[in-house]
Amino acid sequence: MLLRKLAVALFAVLAVTGVQAVTAAPATAAPRILYYDASQAQEFKAVVAQGAQIWNNSVANVRLEPVPSGRTPNIRVYADNGWPRAYTQSLGNGYWYMGRQAVNQGYYQPRIAAHEFGHLLGLPDRRTGLCTDLMSGSSAPVSCTNPNPSSTEARTVNNNFATALTTGARVYTWAGSAS
């Protein structure tokens, strides 16, 4: 504490006398880039890009980018007639399906895409039923159009990518509505 007070006093004296003191900003790590391939997402390609952008706007330690030519993607996205579901191979690696069954029942497509990306970013289903929780998935009402992660979900993803820790393979499947 005394050292901090001395440093503040020194900077104040230097500022009054016209001397500029430069302090180094804390080093920040570049975000980890995860490349996704939506070429097999059929009619949902734009929605997949929207889901990636939602995460890019919400977290700092990881970015989801379309896979450039000649590079292997971390994440592959497919479309089929089942429920949306994700298969993780490790943190940030795996594939997910944009299932038409949830879309046909009226679930908001950008929410589905952001939710499934959330699994690849290390988040499990939370089935809280709350629209404010992205990872509540199909337990939230069909009328829910919030595609954004909660502050807790975003913080968890940032923490997941703040270190080199990885998680094991998992499978996540939308259970569908109880009706």
C-alpha positions in Angstrom: 0.0 0.0 0.0 2.8 2.4 0.9 4.5 1.6 -2.4 1.4 2.4 -4.3 1.0 5.8 -2.5 4.6 6.6 -3.3 4.1 5.7 -7.0 1.0 7.9 -7.2 2.9 10.8 -5.5 5.8 10.4 -7.9 3.5 10.5 -11.0 1.8 13.6 -9.6 5.1 15.4 -9.1 6.2 14.4 -12.6 2.9 15.6 -14.1 3.2 19.0 -12.3 6.7 19.5 -13.6 5.7 18.6 -17.1 7.6 15.3 -17.3 5.6 12.5 -19.0 5.8 9.1 -17.4 4.8 6.2 -19.5 3.4 3.1 -18.0 3.0 -0.2 -19.8 -0.5 -1.3 -20.3 -1.1 -4.9 -19.1 -0.5 -7.4 -21.9 -3.6 -8.9 -23.2 -3.7 -12.2 -25.1 -5.1 -12.3 -28.5 -8.4 -14.1 -28.7 -8.3 -17.7 -29.7 -9.7 -18.1 -33.2 -12.0 -21.0 -33.9 -12.8 -21.6 -37.5 -16.3 -22.9 -38.4 -17.5 -24.5 -41.7 -21.2 -23.8 -42.5 -21.0 -25.2 -46.0 -23.3 -28.1 -45.0 -25.7 -26.0 -43.1 -27.9 -25.6 -46.2 -30.6 -22.9 -45.7 -29.2 -22.0 -42.3 -25.8 -20.6 -43.4 -26.7 -17.0 -42.7 -28.2 -18.0 -39.3 -25.0 -19.8 -38.4 -23.0 -16.7 -39.2 -25.4 -14.7 -37.0 -24.9 -17.1 -34.1 -21.1 -16.8 -34.5 -21.4 -13.0 -34.5 -23.5 -13.0 -31.4 -20.7 -14.8 -29.5 -18.1 -12.5 -31.1 -20.0 -9.5 -29.7 -20.3 -11.1 -26.3 -16.8 -12.5 -25.4 -13.2 -11.4 -25.8 -11.1 -14.5 -25.4 -12.4 -16.4 -28.4 -13.6 -15.5 -31.9 -15.6 -17.6 -34.3 -14.6 -17.0 -37.9 -15.6 -18.7 -41.2 -12.9 -21.2 -42.2 -10.6 -19.8 -44.8 -9.8 -21.8 -47.9 -7.2 -24.5 -47.3 -7.7 -24.6 -43.5 -9.3 -27.3 -41.4 -12.2 -26.0 -39.4 -12.5 -26.5 -35.6 -16.3 -26.6 -35.9 -18.5 -28.0 -38.6 -22.2 -27.2 -38.9 -24.8 -29.4 -40.6 -28.6 -29.2 -41.1 -31.0 -32.1 -40.8 -34.6 -32.8 -39.9 -33.9 -33.8 -36.2 -33.4 -31.7 -33.1 -30.5 -29.3 -32.9 -27.6 -31.0 -31.2 -23.9 -30.6 -30.6 -21.0 -33.1 -30.4 -17.8 -31.8 -28.8 -14.4 -33.4 -29.3 -12.6 -31.0 -27.1 -13.1 -27.4 -26.1 -13.7 -25.4 -29.3 -13.7 -28.5 -31.5 -16.6 -30.6 -32.8 -19.7 -30.3 -34.8 -23.4 -29.4 -34.4 -26.7 -29.7 -36.3 -29.2 -27.0 -37.0 -32.2 -29.3 -36.6 -35.3 -28.4 -38.5 -37.6 -30.0 -35.9 -37.0 -27.1 -33.5 -37.2 -24.6 -36.4 -40.6 -26.1 -37.5 -41.9 -25.8 -33.9 -41.1 -22.1 -34.0 -37.9 -21.8 -32.0 -35.9 -18.7 -32.9 -33.2 -19.6 -35.3 -30.5 -17.2 -34.1 -31.0 -18.5 -30.6 -30.6 -22.1 -31.7 -27.4 -21.2 -33.6 -25.9 -19.3 -30.7 -27.0 -22.0 -28.2 -25.3 -24.8 -30.2 -22.1 -22.7 -30.6 -22.3 -22.3 -26.8 -21.8 -26.1 -26.4 -18.6 -26.0 -28.5 -17.5 -23.1 -26.3 -17.8 -25.3 -23.3 -21.3 -24.6 -22.0 -23.8 -27.4 -21.0 -27.6 -27.2 -21.2 -29.0 -25.5 -18.1 -32.8 -26.1 -18.6 -33.7 -23.1 -16.4 -36.7 -22.3 -18.6 -35.6 -18.6 -18.5 -35.4 -16.7 -21.8 -32.5 -14.7 -20.4 -30.4 -17.9 -20.2 -29.2 -18.9 -23.7 -28.3 -22.3 -22.5 -31.8 -23.0 -21.2 -32.4 -24.1 -24.8 -35.8 -25.6 -25.5 -36.9 -25.3 -21.8 -37.5 -21.6 -22.6 -40.8 -20.8 -24.3 -41.0 -21.0 -28.1 -41.8 -17.3 -28.0 -38.2 -16.5 -26.6 -36.2 -14.5 -29.1 -33.2 -13.7 -27.0 -30.1 -15.1 -28.8 -27.6 -13.5 -26.4 -25.7 -15.3 -23.7 -26.2 -14.1 -20.1 -23.3 -12.3 -18.4 -22.6 -15.6 -16.5 -22.5 -17.6 -19.7 -20.2 -15.1 -21.4 -18.0 -15.0 -18.4 -17.7 -18.8 -18.3 -16.7 -18.8 -22.0 -14.1 -16.1 -21.4 -12.8 -18.1 -18.5 -12.8 -21.3 -20.6 -10.6 -19.7 -23.2 -8.4 -17.7 -20.7 -6.3 -20.9 -20.1 -5.2 -23.8 -22.1 -7.5 -26.2 -20.3 -9.6 -28.5 -22.5 -12.7 -30.5 -21.8 -13.5 -34.0 -23.0 -15.9 -35.1 -25.7 -19.6 -34.6 -25.0 -22.9 -34.8 -26.8 -25.7 -32.2 -26.4 -29.2 -32.7 -27.8 -32.2 -30.4 -27.6 -34.8 -32.5 -25.8 -37.7 -30.7 -27.4 -40.8 -29.4 -25.7 -42.8 -31.5 -23.3 -45.9 -31.1 -25.3 
